[in-house]
Amino acid sequence: MSTQKSGIRRVFSALWSFINTSRKIIINLIFFTLLVVFISAMLSDEDKVQVPNETALVLNLEGNLVEQLKPIDPVEKFLNEASGEADPEAEVLVADVVHVLENAKDDNRIKAVVLELSRMNPAGLDKLKAIGQAIESVKEAGKPVFAIGDMYDQSQYFVASYADEIFLNPMGGVFIEGYGSYRLYFKKALENLKITTHIFRVGTFKSAVEPFMREDMSVEAKQANQALLDELWLTYKTEVAQRRNMDIDNFDESLTEFEAKIAKVNGNFAQFAIDNGWVDKLTHRHQYREAIANIAGWESDEVTFNQITYADYLSVVKPPLPLPVTNPNQVGVVVAKGTILDGYQDEGTIGGDSTARLLQKARLDDNVKAVVLRVDSPGGSAFASEVIRKEIDLLQQAGKPVVASMASVAASGGYWISTSADEIWASPTTITGSIGVFGMFMTFENALDYLGVNADGVGTTELAGASPMKELDPRYKAVIQHGVENVYDQFIEMVASNRQMTVEAVDKVGQGRVWTGAQAQQLGLVDELGTLDDAISAAARLADIKEYESKIIERELSPQEIMIRQILGQANTWFDYSDVNDDLQPLKDNKVKAIVNEFIAQYNKVARLNDPQGLYALCEVCPE
């Protein structure tokens, strides 16, 4: 028997060794293939992107609009691009889009800009407006802008509304539904599983934990969320109506009115869009190609108009690695994007230590005279937020002013890290505030009892007996609630001190309630409304520097990461199979998958939090 077991072990050991070796060989083959292609591309003039003398820039954006890109898995990116498959987590840096449009404005080879937005995901108004303003500058330079599409969702249409002409496929439509905040509520499910949820919070409107303690949205949460969404919706309608020269009531459709209008056009959504003034022309592909070719010219095969894609043009106007900034007067920009977690985190997530390290880097750089903290975060760990905020204090003590610039969202912990700034700038549509604190965990004593399992034992103190497997002592609950209230008191006192407000005034506009940037300015939580560029100018003014350059403060890359980034900088050139004239429609997720993904996303949003004390300043209605 012993010999038999030994033989089985040898077989499995050999099998695992074979699998492991094969895995390493495959990974190395992919890596060296990437390296060879990269070197070949660098040595070959044929693979370099050339901008035709007359062409149209096609702004075919794909994925999420972001303030900071997440790290990229080079192997996964290589395989996606080589196969022509869309990246489900693709990201587009807003600053890159603006940079491309600013270059196109002054590039005599670019005769027109074409907005092809079918693969651009929904985004905050702040990001959409930043792109829109860059489109306006192209139009002011005398270059026409066209929007082409089979379908436009709400975000896509907002950007398209900046175009001189909007073309829509006769089989397409424009779908503008307004803003909503709907969540899944798990109270009954947890009760059925006999799981006890313990909630600790301060703030009437701090509803991040409501899905675990209620079966529906509270009256307070509905009140706050409705006011916020109404403000955002009014901004959306007003701005689009102005650009399209239409009445603002064109958007306020009850379901009854909507059904009546659709019935009037026999269910033709494209005709509905024309009748409402949302689009200018219903055109098939060959028709809009001809319209654009009249300005940009035809390609040699006369199949479509002369064009260069967004990715190709970006590779021409932006180097894979940032050029060094030599001006001794610099305004450093530190991007704080994503959920705030403790410790060191990758780009695209805020780490208490990693983001603080970037602020420290700016503080120790003699050329950096001022800092802008660009915040795009719904919050997270209170502990990590304070680690970051303390570094801002140290920057100011070093004589370097700090300006907080809020992007689409800077709420809860996102507001916490902004509080100490010398000035706070926000977009009118920024979601901010949400000054409140909560803690939550679950115990399983009832579930275990149902299964016939009991937890018991001895300890030197009563504190030693606390366990998720046992009922939580009421005195322990009181201890945790005291801790939550203490952090909330610190929060509002800190805001009061930095905003020259009374604690009572902060508490009144706090309580976990969210506000738009425009509302926050009226309440004293924000100083000015403006863009990132406005915040950079303000930081330079506070530092009393006239001639300056802005510089993104980033983590130092290793030699391996530099090589990978250089490779990826060429990747879109080698494997860009996207074609704006492709007849294929993007695939839609099925409904079951969408529900499961929503459930997983809500669970992960809580599960990934890692505050040492389990206390969080997090806005539940704010997008990440």
N, C-alpha and C positions, 0 to 999 in steps of 0.2 A: 504493500500500500504506500509506504514511504517513497519507494522508487517511482511509483506511478505519479504521486503528487509532485515529486521533483521534476519528472518529465513534463507534466502539465505547466509547471512554473517556467521551465525553460522555453516551451513553445510560446507562452504568452509574453515572456520577456523578449524573445526574438521577434515576435510580431510587433510589439511596441517599439522596439529598436528600429525595425524597418519603417514603421509609420513615422516615427520622429525624424529619422534620417531623410525620408522622402519629403517631409514637410520643410525641413531646412533647405534641401536642394531646390525645391520649387520656389521658396521665398528668395533664395539667392539668385536663381535664374531670372526672376522678375526684376530684382534690384539691378542686376548687371545689364539686363535688357534696357531698363530705364537709363542707365549710365551710358550705354552705347548710343542709344537714340539721342540723348542729350548732347554728347560729344559730337555726333554726326551733324546735329542741327546747328551747333555752334560753328562748325567748320564749313557748312554748306550754305551758300547764298541762296540756293533754290528754295529752302524751307523758311526763309525769313519773310515776314509779312511785308507786303508792299501796298501802300495806299495808292490807288489809281488817281490819275490827274483829275478825273471827274467821277464822283461817286456819291452814294448816299450812305450815311451812317445808320445802320439798323440797330436800334437799342433793344435787343432781344434779351431782356433780363430774365434770369431763371432762379427761382428759390426765394429765400427770405432776405429782406433788406435789413442790414445790421450795421451797428456802429463799430463792431470789431469781429473779425473772422475767428472761428474756432480752428484749432489745429486740424490739419488734413492728414488722413492716412494716405500716403503716397501710392501704396499698392492698390487700395480700393479706388482711388481717383483714376489711376492708370487703367484699371480694368473697366471702370464705368465709361471712360472716354473712348477706350479702344473698341468697346462693343457698341458705342453709340447710345447707351442707356442713360436716361435722366437720373441725376443724383437726387434721391429723395430728401436729402438734408442739405442741398445746395444753398450757398449763401452769397449775397452780393453786398459788397461794402458800399454804403451810400456815398462816402467820400470819393470812391473810384468813379461812380456814375457822374457825380458833379465834375470831377476832374476831366473825364472824357468829354462831357458836353462843353466845358469851358475851352478845351483845346479845339473841338470841332467848330466852335464859334469863330475862331480866328484862322482856321485851316482853310486856305483857298481851294483845296482839293475836295473838300466836303461841300456839296451843293445843296443837300437837304438832309433832314433827320427823320427817320421812320421809327415810330414807336410800335414794337411788336411785343405785347405784354402778356401773352396767353399763359406763360409759365411763371409769372411773377406772383408770389403768394401775398395774401392780405398783410397790410402793414399799418403802423401808426401814422396819423396825419402829419406828424412832424417830419417823418422821413419822406413821405410822398410830396410834401410841400418843398422840401429841400431840392428834390429832383425837379419839381415843377418850376421853381425859380430859375434853375439852370437852363431849363427849356425856354423860358421867357427870354433869357439873355441871347440864346441862339436866334430866336425870332427877331429880337431887336437888332441883330446883326444883318438882317435882311434875308435870312435863310428859312425857307418854308419847313414846317414840321407837319408830318402826316401820322395819323394813328390808323393802324390796320388790325383787324381782328375778326374772328368768327364769333366769339363771345367776349363780353367784358363783365367781370365781377366788379364789386364796389370799389376796391382799391385800384384795380386796373383802369376803371373808368375815370377816377379822380385824376390820374396822371394823363390819361388820354384827353381829358377836357382842356389841357393846355395847348393841344395841337391846333393848327390852322384849320385842318379838315379831319373829321373822323369818318373812316370807312368801316362799314359793317357788312359781313356776308349776308345775303338775302335769306339764308337759312339760320341765321344767328339771332342774337339778342343781347340786351343790356339788363343786368340783374342788380338792381339797387334795392336793398331791403332794410336799410337803416342799421342801427346798432342795438345789440342785445347782450344780456348777461344771464346765461342759464347754466346751471350746474347740476351734477348728480348729488343726491343726498342719501347717505348710507345708514341712518339711524336704525331703521327697521332691520336692515341686513345684519348690522352688528348685534342687535338684540337677539335676532334669530340664531346667531352664532354664539350667543351668550358671552360676548366680549364687552367689558365695561370700559367706557371711554371717560377719561378724566380731563376736563377742560379748565384752564386757568387763563383769564384774560382781563385786560383793562381797556375800556373803550366801548361805548354803546354801539358804535358802527364797526367794531373790529370783528368782521364776520368770516375770517379765514377758516375758522374751525366749525362753522355752522353745518357743513355737510356731514359731520361726525356726531352732531348733537341734536339735529332737527330733521324733520321730514320735508321742510320747505324753507324758502328764504324768509327771514324775519322782516317785519314791517320796517324796522330801522334800516336794514340793508337795502330793501326795495326803495325806500325813500332816497337814500344817498346815491344808489346806483342809477336810479331814474334821472335824478338831477344832473349827474355827471354825463350820462349818455345823451340826454337832451341837449346839453351844451355842445358836445362833440358833433351831434347830428345837425344842429343849427349852423355850426361852422362849415360842415361839409356842404350842406344845401346852399348856403349863402355864397360860398366861393365858386362852386360849380355853376350856379345860376348866373353869377356875374360874368364868368368867362363864356358861357354859352348864350348869354343874352336871353334868358328865359325867366319866367316867374318862379319864385321860390316855392310856391304852392304846387309846382309841378311834381314834387317829390312826396308830398303828404298824401299818400294813397291809402284809403282804408281798403280792406280786402274786398268789400262790396264794390267800391269804385274801380278797383283794379280788375276784378272779374268782368265788370261791365265794359271796360275799355278793351280788354282782350277779346271779349265776345264780339265787339264792334268790328274788329279786324280779323274775325274768324280764326282766332288763335295764332295769328302771325306776329310773333314777338319782334321780328325785324321791322315790320310796318309800324308796330306800336312805338318802337324807338324813334322812327322817323317822325311820326305824328306828334310825339312829345318833345321833339327838338333835341333829343339826346345825341343823335348822329346826323351827319350831313348827307351821306350817300350810301346806298346799298350797292355794293360792288362785288363781283366775282374776282378771283385772283388775277385773271388776265387783264381785267379792267383797271385795278389799282396799280398793277405793274406798269401798264402803259402810261398812266397818269404820272407816276414817279419817274419813269424813263424819259419822259418829255423834259425833265429837269436834269436828271443825273446821267442820262444816256443808257444805251443798251449794252449788256455784256456781248462778247464776240459772237456767241451762239444765238443771240437775240431771244433767249428763253426768258430772261428776267432782266431787271434793271441793274446797272452797276451798283455794287454794294460792298460794304465791309462791316462785319459783325462787331458787336460791342467788345467781345473778348479779344478779337484780333486788333482792333484799334487801341484797346487798353494796353496790349503788349507793345505797341509802338510808342505810346506817349508816356508809359510808366515803366521804369526799370523793375526787374524782379526784386531787387533790394533797394531800400531807400537811399538816396544820395546823402552824403554827409552835409550837415548844416554847419557853415563856417562862421556865420555872423556871431560876434561875441555877445550880442543882445538877443536872447532867445526866450520865447514863451513856450514852456513845455506843456504838452497836452497828455494827460493820463486818462485813458479810457477805462471806465468802470461799468462793464456790461454784463448783465445776467444776474442770477441769484447770488446772494452774498453768503458764502460758506466760510467756515473756519479753516485756517491753515493756508497751504499753497495750492492754488488751482490753475488749470490751464486757461489760456485766453478764451474769452467767450463766457467765462464764469468769474465772479469776483471772489478772490481769496483774501481773507483778512491779512495774512502775512505777505502774500504775493503782490497785492495791490499796494500795501504799505511800503513794500520794498521799492516799487516804482516811484512812489512819492519821495522816499528817502534818496533814491538815485537823482531825482530832480533837485533835491535840497543840497546835495553834495557837489553838484555840477555848477561851477562858478559862472558858466556862460548862461545858465538858465536864471533869468531875472524875475520871472513870474510863472505861475502854473494855472492851467485850466483843468479842472476835474470834470470830464465829460461823463455824465451819469445816465445810464439807460438800464434801470434796475427796479424790480418790484420789492426789493429788500431781501431779508433772510435773517441770518444770525445777528443778534444784538451784540454779542461779544466781538465778533469780527468787525462789525460796523464801528465799534468804538476804537478798535485797533487802528483802523483806517483814519478815523476822525482825528485821533491823537497825532498822527503824522502831519496832518494839516496844521495843527497847532504849532508843531515844530518848524514847519516851513515858514509860518508867519513870524515866529521868534527869530528865524534866520534872516528876516527882513525881506522875504519874498511873498508878495501878495498872492492870494488864491481866489480864483473865481470858479464857482460851480456853474456848469452849463448843463441843463436838463434836456434830454432828448424826448423820446415818446413817453417814457415813464421814469419817475424818480420818487417813489413812494416808500413809506415805512422806513426800512433800513436805507433805501436810496435817498430819502430825505435826511436821515440821521447823518450820513457821511457828508452831506452838503451843508449842514447847519453852520459849521464854523467858518465857512468861506467869507471873504471880505464882501463879496457880492454874489447873489444868486440870480442867474438868468434862466428863463424857461421859455419854451414855445407857448403860445396861447392854448394849444391843445395838449400840452404835457399833462399826464396824469400824475399828480403829486399829493403831498400830505400823507394821509393814512397814519397819523401819529398815534400809535397804539402798540400794545405788546400782548403776546399770548404764549402759552405753553400747553402741551398736550402729550399724553401717553395713554396706553391701554393696559388693562390687567385682565387676566384670563382665569380668575378663580372659579367663576360660574361654568365656563366651558370645561375646565378640568373636573369640577364636581359632577357635571353631566356624564363625563367619561369614566367617573369612578376613581379619579386621581386627586390626592390631597397633598398640599405642601405643608410641612411641619419641620420643626427643628429648634435649636437654642442659639442664643447669641449673647455677647457681653453687654450689649445695649439694645434698647428698643429700636434704634435706628437700623441696627444690623438685620432686623427682620423684614425690612421693606423689600418687596420682590414683585415683579409682574405676575407671579403665580399666586399671589395672595391678595386679599381685599386690602385696599388702601385705607390706613387709619385716618380718621377725620383730622387728627392733629397734624399728620403729615401733609394733608391737603392744605391746611391753614398755613403751614410753613412755605409751601410752594406758592400759594397765592400772595403771601407777603413778599416773596422774591419778585413775582411779576409786577406787583404794585410798586416796588422799589425801583425797578428798571423803568417803568412808565414815568415815575416821578423824576428820575434822572433825565429822561427824554424831554419832558416838557420844561424842566428847569434849564436844560441846555439850550433849547430853542428860545426860551424867554430871554436868557442872558445874551445870546448872540443876535436876536432879532429886535432887541430893545422893546420887549413886550412884557406884560405881567404874566405870571404863571396861570392866573385865572383866565386871561385872554387866550393863551395857548391851549389850555384845557378845553375851552369852549369850541375852538376850531379843530381840536384834536379828536380824541375819542374814537380814533380809527377811521375817521371820515376822509374820503378822497375828494380832491378838487382838481379842476383844470388849472393850467398855468395862469390863465387870465383871472380866474377866481382867486387863486392863491396870492396873486399880486395885490388884489384889492383887500385881502385879509392880512397882508403884511408878511406872508410866508415867503414871498419872492420879491426881489428888488425890481428887475427889469424883464421885459419880454423881448426876445431876439434869438438870433441864430448862434451857432458855434463861432462863426467869424466875429459876430458882435461881442461875444464873451472874450475872445482872444484880444480884440481891440481894447476892451475894458481892462483886461489884465495888464496890457502894455501901458495903458494910461495910469493905472495905479502904481506901476513900477517906474513911471516917469521915463519911459524909453520911447523914442520917436521912430528910429529905424530899427526894425527887428524882423526876425523870422520865427515862424512856429515850427515846433518839432514834436513828433509823437515820441513819448518816452516808453520804450519797450524793453522787454527782457532781452538780455544778450543771448544771441543764438550760438549754438555749438557749431563747429565746422561741418558736421554731418547735416545739421538742420539748414545751414546756409546752402549746401549743395542741393538738398531736397527742394528748398524754396526756389532755387534757380531752375531746377528741372521742371517744377510745377509752373514756373513762370513761362516756360515754353510749351507746356502741355496742350493748351488750347489751340496753339498753332499746329501741332502735329495731328491732333485727333478731334478736330471740331467738325462733327458730322451734322450739326444743327443747320437747318435750312428754313428760312422764314417762309418759303414757298411750299413747304412739305404739306401734303394733303392729309397727313395723319393727325388725328386729334389726340391730345394727351389723355392717358388713361385715368379714369376716376376710381377712387377707392370705393369698395362696396360698403353699404351702410353698417353691416355687422362689424366689419373691421374698424370703422370709424368710432362706433360705440365702445368697443374693447379698448381702442387706443385712448379714448377720452378717460376711461376708467383707470387705465395704467398710468396715464399722464398725471391725473390727480393724486394717485397713490405715490408715484415717484416724487412729486413735488414736495410731499411731506417726508417721505422716507429718506431723501438725500440730505435733509437738513442736519447739521452736525454741531450746533452751538454747544459748548461745554456745559452750560447750565440748562440747556433745553428751552431757552427763551428766545422768542423771535419777533422781529418787527417786519412783517411780511404783508403785502397787499394782495388779497386773493382775486380781485377783479382785474388786476393789472397784467398785461401780457409780458412774457419774459423777452 
